[in-house]
């Protein structure tokens, strides 16, 4: 998961420097639908190993949440702020998924499905807040 994070950062930041060394050239995705671009980025970064499905889900979620609202992909729109948003979203997803996986079936012990859903949402928000605190540069 960490290796995919490095690859994600390299792809989103590297196109400004030397896109020839990257697994995908974002300029080739310009003008395509944002969904197509996200799929292409994810496919270029997901390794063929046991974590592939988890990495795919985390990358999809992070990119979708940060590029939401854009119909067509524009690599010039990936500013430093968007890059940081994507990296925080990806780290949040990875940590959250790992906690849920490690919790075994703890959420199944909730009295109602709504209680389990509320607990998951609260946990996700906590993970997001802690991730933001540790990843974002001080203002």
N, C-alpha and C positions, 0 to 999 in steps of 0.2 A: 504494500500500500504506500509505503514511503517512497519507493522507487517510482511509482506512478505519479506521486506528487511532484517529484523532481522533474519527471518528464513533462508534466502539465505546465509547470513553471517555465521550463525551457522552451516549450512550444509557444506559450503566450507571450513570453518576454523575448525569446530569441528571434522572432520574425523581424524585430526592429534592428537586429545586428547582422546575423548571418543565417538566413533561412535555409541555405543549402545543406547545412549539417543536421537539420531537424528531420524527424520521421514524417512530417507533413508540412507543406507550405501553406500557410493561412491565406496567402494571396490567391491561391487556386480556388479557395472557397468563397471569395468575394462575390457578392451578388446572389449567391444561393440562399435558400431558405435557412434560417437560423437552425432549425431542426436538422437539416442535412449537414450543416457545418458541425454541429455538436456530435452527430453520429460519426462523422469522419474523424474528428479529433479523438473521440473515445476509442474507436476501432484502432487508430494508430498507436494509442497508448496502453491498451489493455494487454497484459502479458498472457501467454498461454501457460497458466499454472493454476493451482488450486484456489487462488484468490481472485481469479479473473472475473467471476460473476460479481463479487463484492466490489471490486474496483470499478467495474463497468457501472454498477448502480450508483456508487458514490460520485464518479465523474459526471454521469448523466445528471444527477440531482444538482450538483454544484454548478455546472455550466448552465443548466436550464434556469436555475433560480437567479443567476447573475446576468444572464442574457435575455431574461424574460421581457417580453414587450417588443423585441426587435424582430420584425418580419424577415428581413434579409440580413445576411451576415456581412459585417463591415469590419475588417481587421483593424482599421484606424480607430474604431470605437473602443478598442481594448487599451484603456489608459492604465496608468499605474494604480489608480483607485479600483478599477474593474479587476485588474490582476490580483490585487490584495483581496477583494471580495471573493473571487473564485477560490483562492488558496484557503481563506478562512472557511468558506462553505465546504470545501473538500475535506479539510482537516476535521471540521465539525461532524460531517457525515461519517468519516472513518472511525472517529472515537466513539460516536454514538452507536454505530453498528457493532463495534467490538464490545462495548458495555452490554448491549442487549444480548449479544451472543454469549458472553461470559455469564450473564445472569441466569442462564439456562431457561427455565420456564417460570421465572419469578412473576412476570406480568400475567401469567395464566392464573395466578392465585388471587387476583382481584375479585371482589364480590360481584362486580358487574362488568360487562364489556366497556361501558362508558368510563368506569373507574380505571380500567387498564389503559384506555386511550388517554385519559387525562394524565396519568402517571408517565406515560411515554412522552407526551407533549412537554410536561414539566421537566423531565430528564433532558430532553432535546434542548430546551431553552437554557438549562443550566450548562450543558456542554457548550452551547453556542456562546454564552456569556464568558465562560472561562477561556475558550479558544480565542475569542476576540481580545480579551485582556492580555493574553500572552503573545499573540501574533501581531497585533497592530502596533505600530510605533507610537510612542507617547505623543500626545498632542502638544 
